[in-house]
């Protein structure tokens, strides 16, 4: 069976088509064209704004023209992560999906169910003639995964509905009514090139096999950070031998816990075997430390070609110390909602750029605005002490829960009617676009829900097939209850 043959057929067929359209963050041209052509093919009213967001409008079903308008919202872009041994060009190649038992997965890459399944559900609503609903809009935003650009710049007249269903959550049986705000902090080290020393051999150390995951929803799981493991090993080596660092690269995206990292460093040829033995001991320690959460962790070391130049000793020492000691993970838990991470930070990526610079990217989240600023300030101060130039993104606001929300009540009732259990009402530590929508449309009443997904923002991303049918039933029942209210 192929993905397009799953039930509900209309939704899965739309999702299957979406997986064939390249849509990396900041490169939504092809998916936008697909959406515009979809609207034209199905004779759906469609509009875009200057930012590149797309909205489709569908009239109410007969007899429900005066019902409140509902906006179905999803984002066009996807996180593009792949395993190191996989050849895949996210700008050209379709996602290779397959069915594994009750799950849909991708072959060595992110699946893009975040948020392709939300886009597919909205398109299915727009084309299903059997549904009962009031006026419906489908809003598709750009660049959610890197800076929430579409929500930040949403046109002031793009949507008309007073209720919004964000289709970007990842847990069946849970309805989200709040989320964390976030801000990115970037530290740049500028270095001088120094000639590689005579009598030094150079080694490449690699960390791979980590689970990674979403830096919001998975940050509390205690998973390893590849950047910090590399820095920890090099720092330990620097306490035993004179070393010279030539390269350091790890992680990719601000909102993904880094799964892979590597570095090249030199040591006097007399110490080569001692360094290899130290890596073996270090690897055994790390495997033991993370045995409960990282079953496939792998650390390797091998001789590599001697580079002409290294990072100057002063900068490399400051860099390694800074990455090793940088905060990462949960900073504090919420005192208001049990089990909710309140504040966290993710040491996301280390990249060598522009010939003589090293960029360290971090991402901070909090459901308390002052705490968000505080953790960003602590990260800034940390890297300032290491001599880096530090800057922050504009950030985005959180979404404060409204426990009197009418659409929350309708959504909860709809789920219980369908499945006989009350859904959990929650806030999420991950960032959603809802807080930004309120800055443009302050009267919006919003909830977020979706099917069960795991491993998002990593090549382990997968979606649980039975929950997609429940998600579809729930969405249709919410629309019907709003229409008949």
C-alpha positions as CSV (number, residue, x, y, z in Angstrom):
1,X,0.0,0.0,0.0
2,X,1.2,3.5,-0.8
3,X,0.6,6.6,1.4
4,X,-1.9,8.0,-1.1
5,X,-4.1,4.9,-0.6
6,X,-4.5,5.4,3.2
7,X,-7.8,6.6,4.8
8,X,-9.1,9.3,4.9
9,X,-8.2,9.1,1.2
10,X,-8.7,12.8,0.4
11,X,-6.4,14.0,3.2
12,X,-3.7,11.4,2.5
13,X,-3.8,12.1,-1.3
14,X,-3.2,15.7,-0.6
15,X,-0.3,14.9,1.8
16,X,1.3,12.5,-0.8
17,X,1.2,15.3,-3.4
18,X,2.8,17.8,-0.9
19,X,5.7,15.4,-0.2
20,X,6.7,15.6,-3.8
21,X,7.0,19.4,-3.7
22,X,10.3,20.8,-2.4
23,X,9.6,23.3,0.4
24,X,12.6,24.1,2.6
25,X,12.2,27.1,4.9
26,X,13.0,30.3,3.0
27,X,12.4,28.5,-0.3
28,X,8.6,28.1,-0.5
29,X,8.3,29.1,-4.2
30,X,7.4,25.7,-5.4
31,X,4.9,24.9,-2.7
32,X,3.3,28.3,-3.1
33,X,2.9,27.6,-6.8
34,X,1.4,24.3,-6.0
35,X,-1.2,25.9,-3.7
36,X,-2.1,28.6,-6.2
37,X,-2.5,25.9,-8.9
38,X,-4.6,23.8,-6.5
39,X,-6.9,26.7,-5.9
40,X,-7.3,27.4,-9.6
41,X,-7.9,23.7,-10.4
42,X,-10.7,23.5,-7.8
43,X,-12.1,27.0,-8.5
44,X,-11.3,28.2,-5.0
45,X,-10.9,31.9,-4.2
46,X,-7.3,32.6,-3.3
47,X,-5.1,35.5,-2.3
48,X,-1.5,36.2,-1.4
49,X,0.1,39.0,0.6
50,X,3.4,40.8,0.0
51,X,5.2,38.3,2.3
52,X,4.1,35.3,0.2
53,X,1.5,33.9,2.5
54,X,-1.5,32.3,0.8
55,X,-5.2,32.3,1.9
56,X,-8.0,30.3,0.3
57,X,-11.7,31.0,1.0
58,X,-14.6,28.6,0.8
59,X,-18.3,29.7,1.3
60,X,-20.4,28.2,4.0
61,X,-22.4,25.1,3.3
62,X,-26.0,25.8,2.6
63,X,-27.9,27.1,5.6
64,X,-24.8,28.1,7.6
65,X,-23.9,31.3,5.9
66,X,-24.3,33.3,9.2
67,X,-22.1,31.0,11.3
68,X,-18.8,32.4,12.6
69,X,-15.9,32.2,10.1
70,X,-13.2,29.7,10.9
71,X,-9.5,29.9,9.8
72,X,-7.6,26.7,9.3
73,X,-3.9,27.5,9.6
74,X,-0.8,25.6,8.7
75,X,2.7,26.5,7.5
76,X,4.2,25.7,4.0
77,X,7.8,25.1,4.9
78,X,9.5,22.0,6.5
79,X,12.6,21.3,8.4
80,X,15.2,19.8,6.0
81,X,17.4,17.3,7.9
82,X,19.0,14.1,6.6
83,X,21.3,11.4,7.8
84,X,24.9,12.0,6.8
85,X,25.0,8.9,4.6
86,X,21.9,9.9,2.6
87,X,22.0,11.7,-0.8
88,X,19.1,14.0,-1.0
89,X,18.7,17.5,-2.4
90,X,15.8,19.2,-0.6
91,X,15.6,21.8,-3.3
92,X,14.8,19.2,-6.0
93,X,14.1,15.8,-4.7
94,X,10.7,14.5,-3.4
95,X,10.5,13.0,0.1
96,X,10.7,9.2,-0.1
97,X,7.8,8.1,2.1
98,X,7.0,4.6,3.1
99,X,4.6,2.8,5.5
100,X,6.1,0.9,8.4
101,X,3.2,-0.8,10.4
102,X,1.1,2.0,11.8
103,X,3.6,4.7,10.9
104,X,4.4,6.8,7.8
105,X,8.1,7.5,7.6
106,X,10.7,8.9,5.2
107,X,13.9,7.2,4.0
108,X,16.7,9.0,5.8
109,X,15.2,12.5,5.8
110,X,12.6,14.5,7.7
111,X,9.1,13.5,6.6
112,X,7.7,17.0,6.5
113,X,4.5,16.0,8.2
114,X,5.4,19.0,10.3
115,X,3.4,20.8,8.9
116,X,2.5,19.0,5.6
117,X,-0.3,17.1,7.4
118,X,-1.9,20.3,8.5
119,X,-1.6,21.8,4.9
120,X,-3.2,18.5,3.6
121,X,-6.0,18.6,6.1
122,X,-6.9,22.2,5.2
123,X,-6.8,21.4,1.5
124,X,-9.1,18.5,2.1
125,X,-11.6,20.7,3.8
126,X,-11.5,23.1,1.0
127,X,-12.4,20.4,-1.6
128,X,-14.7,18.1,0.3
129,X,-18.3,18.9,-0.7
130,X,-19.9,16.8,2.0
131,X,-18.8,18.8,5.0
132,X,-21.0,21.0,7.1
133,X,-19.4,24.3,8.0
134,X,-19.7,28.1,8.1
135,X,-17.4,30.3,6.1
136,X,-13.9,28.7,6.0
137,X,-10.5,30.1,5.2
138,X,-7.3,28.2,4.8
139,X,-4.2,30.2,5.7
140,X,-0.8,28.9,4.7
141,X,2.2,30.8,6.1
142,X,5.8,30.9,5.0
143,X,9.0,30.3,6.8
144,X,7.6,29.2,10.1
145,X,10.5,27.1,11.1
146,X,13.1,29.9,10.8
147,X,11.8,33.0,12.4
148,X,8.0,32.7,11.8
149,X,8.3,35.2,9.0
150,X,4.9,34.6,7.5
151,X,3.1,35.2,10.8
152,X,5.4,38.1,11.6
153,X,4.4,39.8,8.3
154,X,0.9,38.6,7.7
155,X,-1.2,41.1,5.7
156,X,-3.7,43.1,7.8
157,X,-6.7,42.0,5.7
158,X,-5.7,38.4,4.9
159,X,-8.2,36.7,7.1
160,X,-11.7,37.4,8.2
161,X,-12.7,34.6,10.5
162,X,-12.9,35.1,14.3
163,X,-11.8,31.6,15.2
164,X,-8.6,29.9,14.2
165,X,-7.6,26.3,14.2
166,X,-3.8,25.9,14.2
167,X,-3.1,22.5,12.7
168,X,0.5,22.3,13.8
169,X,0.4,20.2,17.0
170,X,1.8,16.7,17.3
171,X,-0.2,14.8,20.0
172,X,-3.6,13.1,19.5
173,X,-5.9,13.7,22.4
174,X,-4.4,17.0,23.3
175,X,-5.7,20.5,22.6
176,X,-3.2,23.3,23.0
177,X,-4.2,26.8,24.1
178,X,-0.8,28.4,24.7
179,X,2.8,28.2,23.6
180,X,6.3,29.6,24.4
181,X,7.8,32.7,22.9
182,X,11.3,32.5,21.5
183,X,14.5,34.4,20.5
184,X,17.7,33.3,18.7
185,X,21.1,34.3,19.9
186,X,24.1,34.1,17.6
187,X,27.8,34.4,18.6
188,X,30.5,34.9,16.1
189,X,34.2,34.2,16.8
190,X,36.7,35.8,14.4
191,X,40.0,34.0,14.2
192,X,43.4,34.2,12.6
193,X,44.8,31.4,10.5
194,X,48.0,29.9,11.9
195,X,50.3,27.4,10.1
196,X,49.8,23.8,11.1
197,X,52.7,22.8,13.4
198,X,55.5,20.5,12.3
199,X,55.5,17.0,13.9
200,X,51.7,17.2,14.4
201,X,49.3,14.6,13.0
202,X,45.6,15.5,12.6
203,X,42.6,13.5,13.7
204,X,38.9,13.9,12.8
205,X,36.5,13.1,15.7
206,X,32.8,12.4,14.8
207,X,29.6,12.2,16.8
208,X,26.7,10.6,15.1
209,X,23.6,8.4,15.7
210,X,22.0,10.8,18.2
211,X,18.2,11.2,18.2
212,X,18.2,15.0,18.1
213,X,14.6,16.2,17.8
214,X,12.6,19.4,18.3
215,X,14.3,21.9,20.5
216,X,10.9,22.8,22.0
217,X,8.9,19.6,22.5
218,X,11.9,17.3,23.0
219,X,14.2,19.5,25.0
220,X,13.1,17.9,28.3
221,X,14.0,14.4,27.2
222,X,17.7,14.6,28.2
223,X,19.1,13.8,24.8
224,X,22.7,14.4,24.0
225,X,23.9,17.5,22.1
226,X,26.5,16.6,19.5
227,X,28.2,20.0,19.6
228,X,28.8,19.7,23.4
229,X,30.1,16.2,23.2
230,X,32.7,17.2,20.6
231,X,33.7,20.3,22.7
232,X,33.9,18.1,25.8
233,X,36.3,15.6,24.2
234,X,38.5,18.3,22.7
235,X,38.6,20.1,26.0
236,X,39.6,17.0,27.9
237,X,42.4,16.4,25.3
238,X,43.6,20.0,25.7
239,X,44.1,19.3,29.4
240,X,46.5,16.4,28.6
241,X,48.3,17.5,25.4
242,X,49.0,20.5,23.3
243,X,46.5,20.5,20.5
244,X,45.6,22.7,17.5
245,X,42.0,22.9,16.3
246,X,41.5,23.2,12.5
247,X,37.8,22.7,12.1
248,X,34.6,22.5,14.1
249,X,31.2,21.9,12.6
250,X,28.0,20.6,14.1
251,X,24.2,20.8,14.0
252,X,22.2,22.7,11.4
253,X,18.9,24.3,12.5
254,X,18.2,26.7,15.3
255,X,15.1,24.6,16.4
256,X,16.7,21.2,16.2
257,X,18.8,19.5,18.8
258,X,22.1,18.7,17.0
259,X,22.5,15.1,16.1
260,X,25.8,15.1,14.4
261,X,29.1,17.1,14.8
262,X,32.7,16.7,13.9
263,X,36.0,18.4,14.4
264,X,39.6,18.2,13.1
265,X,42.4,18.8,15.6
266,X,46.1,18.2,15.7
267,X,48.3,16.6,18.3
268,X,52.0,15.8,18.4
269,X,52.7,12.5,16.6
270,X,54.0,11.0,19.8
271,X,50.5,11.3,21.4
272,X,48.4,9.9,18.6
273,X,47.8,6.5,20.1
274,X,47.1,8.1,23.5
275,X,44.4,10.3,22.0
276,X,42.8,7.3,20.3
277,X,42.8,5.4,23.6
278,X,41.3,8.4,25.3
279,X,38.5,8.5,22.7
280,X,37.7,4.9,23.4
281,X,37.4,5.5,27.1
282,X,35.4,8.7,26.5
283,X,33.1,6.9,24.2
284,X,32.4,4.2,26.7
285,X,31.6,6.8,29.3
286,X,29.2,8.7,27.0
287,X,27.5,5.5,25.9
288,X,26.9,4.7,29.6
289,X,25.8,8.2,30.5
290,X,23.1,8.2,27.7
291,X,22.2,4.5,27.5
292,X,18.6,5.3,28.5
293,X,18.0,8.0,25.9
294,X,20.5,7.5,23.1
295,X,20.6,3.9,22.0
296,X,22.6,4.5,18.8
297,X,25.2,7.0,19.9
298,X,28.5,6.6,18.0
299,X,31.9,8.3,18.5
300,X,34.7,7.7,16.1
301,X,38.2,9.1,15.5
302,X,40.5,8.6,12.5
303,X,43.7,10.1,11.0
304,X,43.0,12.8,8.4
305,X,45.0,14.9,6.0
306,X,47.1,17.6,7.6
307,X,45.5,21.0,6.8
308,X,47.7,23.9,5.8
309,X,46.2,26.1,8.5
310,X,44.6,25.9,11.9
311,X,42.5,28.3,14.0
312,X,44.8,30.4,16.1
313,X,45.4,28.8,19.5
314,X,43.7,31.6,21.5
315,X,40.5,31.6,19.6
316,X,40.2,27.8,19.4
317,X,40.7,27.6,23.2
318,X,38.0,30.2,23.8
319,X,35.7,28.5,21.3
320,X,36.0,25.0,22.8
321,X,35.6,26.3,26.3
322,X,32.6,28.4,25.4
323,X,30.8,25.5,23.6
324,X,31.6,23.0,26.4
325,X,30.4,25.3,29.1
326,X,27.4,26.9,27.3
327,X,24.0,26.3,28.8
328,X,21.8,23.8,27.0
329,X,18.5,22.2,27.9
330,X,15.8,22.9,30.4
331,X,16.4,26.0,32.5
332,X,13.2,26.0,34.5
333,X,9.8,24.3,34.7
334,X,6.5,26.1,34.8
335,X,5.0,26.7,38.3
336,X,1.5,27.1,36.8
337,X,1.2,24.0,34.5
338,X,2.6,20.7,35.8
339,X,5.1,19.1,33.5
340,X,5.4,22.1,31.2
341,X,8.9,23.4,30.4
342,X,8.9,27.1,31.1
343,X,12.3,28.2,29.9
344,X,15.0,26.4,27.8
345,X,18.0,27.0,25.5
346,X,19.3,25.0,22.6
347,X,23.0,25.1,21.5
348,X,22.0,24.4,18.0
349,X,24.8,24.8,15.5
350,X,28.5,25.6,15.1
351,X,29.6,26.5,11.6
352,X,32.8,27.9,10.0
353,X,31.9,30.7,7.7
354,X,33.5,33.4,5.5
355,X,37.0,32.0,5.7
356,X,37.9,33.3,9.2
357,X,34.7,33.2,11.3
358,X,32.9,30.6,13.4
359,X,29.2,31.1,14.0
360,X,27.4,29.6,17.0
361,X,23.6,29.6,16.8
362,X,21.4,29.1,19.9
363,X,17.7,29.3,20.4
364,X,15.9,30.3,23.6
365,X,12.3,29.7,24.5
366,X,10.1,30.7,27.5
367,X,6.4,31.1,28.2
368,X,7.3,34.0,30.5
369,X,8.6,37.0,28.5
370,X,11.0,38.3,31.1
371,X,12.5,34.8,31.5
372,X,13.0,34.6,27.7
373,X,14.9,37.9,27.8
374,X,16.9,36.6,30.9
375,X,18.0,33.3,29.3
376,X,19.0,35.1,26.1
377,X,20.9,37.6,28.2
378,X,22.7,34.8,30.0
379,X,23.7,33.2,26.7
380,X,24.9,36.6,25.4
381,X,27.0,37.2,28.5
382,X,28.5,33.7,28.3
383,X,29.7,34.2,24.8
384,X,30.8,37.8,25.4
385,X,33.1,36.4,28.1
386,X,34.6,34.2,25.5
387,X,35.3,37.1,23.2
388,X,32.6,36.6,20.6
389,X,30.4,39.2,18.9
390,X,26.8,38.4,20.0
391,X,23.5,39.4,18.4
392,X,19.8,38.5,18.8
393,X,16.9,37.9,16.5
394,X,13.7,40.0,16.9
395,X,12.1,37.0,18.5
396,X,8.4,36.2,18.8
397,X,5.9,36.4,21.6
398,X,4.3,33.6,23.4
399,X,0.6,32.8,23.4
400,X,-1.1,33.1,26.8
401,X,-3.8,30.5,27.5
402,X,-7.4,31.7,27.5
403,X,-9.3,29.1,29.6
404,X,-12.6,30.8,28.8
405,X,-12.1,30.3,25.0
406,X,-15.3,29.3,23.1
407,X,-13.4,27.4,20.4
408,X,-11.5,25.5,23.1
409,X,-14.8,24.4,24.6
410,X,-16.2,23.4,21.2
411,X,-13.0,21.5,20.3
412,X,-12.9,19.6,23.6
413,X,-16.6,18.7,23.3
414,X,-16.2,17.5,19.7
415,X,-13.3,15.2,20.7
416,X,-15.2,13.7,23.7
417,X,-18.3,13.2,21.5
418,X,-16.3,11.3,18.9
419,X,-13.9,9.2,21.0
420,X,-15.5,9.0,24.5
421,X,-12.6,10.6,26.4
422,X,-11.9,14.1,27.4
423,X,-8.9,15.6,25.6
424,X,-6.1,17.1,27.7
425,X,-6.0,20.9,27.6
426,X,-2.4,22.0,27.5
427,X,0.2,24.7,26.6
428,X,3.3,23.7,24.6
429,X,6.9,24.7,25.0
430,X,7.4,24.7,21.3
431,X,6.7,27.9,19.4
432,X,3.5,28.3,17.4
433,X,2.4,31.2,15.2
434,X,-0.7,32.0,17.3
435,X,1.0,34.6,19.5
436,X,2.0,36.6,16.4
437,X,-1.5,36.3,14.9
438,X,-2.9,38.1,18.0
439,X,-0.7,41.1,17.3
440,X,-2.5,41.6,14.0
441,X,-5.9,40.1,14.9
442,X,-6.3,40.6,18.7
443,X,-9.8,39.2,18.8
444,X,-8.9,35.8,17.4
445,X,-10.1,32.8,19.4
446,X,-7.6,30.0,18.8
447,X,-6.7,26.4,19.6
448,X,-4.1,24.0,18.1
449,X,-4.4,20.3,17.6
450,X,-3.1,17.6,15.3
451,X,-2.3,13.8,15.0
452,X,0.5,12.1,16.8
453,X,4.0,12.6,15.4
454,X,7.4,11.8,16.8
455,X,11.0,12.7,15.9
456,X,10.0,15.9,14.2
457,X,12.9,18.1,13.0
458,X,15.0,14.9,12.6
459,X,15.2,12.0,10.0
460,X,13.3,9.9,12.6
461,X,10.2,11.9,12.0
462,X,7.1,9.7,11.7
463,X,3.3,10.1,11.9
464,X,0.9,7.6,13.5
465,X,-1.6,6.6,10.8
466,X,-4.6,5.8,13.0
467,X,-4.4,9.2,14.6
468,X,-4.6,11.0,11.3
469,X,-8.2,9.6,10.8
470,X,-9.0,10.8,14.3
471,X,-7.5,14.2,13.5
472,X,-9.7,14.5,10.4
473,X,-12.9,13.4,12.2
474,X,-12.1,15.9,15.0
475,X,-11.5,18.7,12.5
476,X,-14.7,18.0,10.6
477,X,-16.8,17.8,13.8
478,X,-15.4,21.1,15.2
479,X,-16.3,22.8,11.9
480,X,-19.8,21.3,12.1
481,X,-20.3,22.3,15.7
482,X,-19.2,25.9,15.0
483,X,-21.7,26.0,12.1
484,X,-24.6,24.8,14.2
485,X,-23.8,26.7,17.4
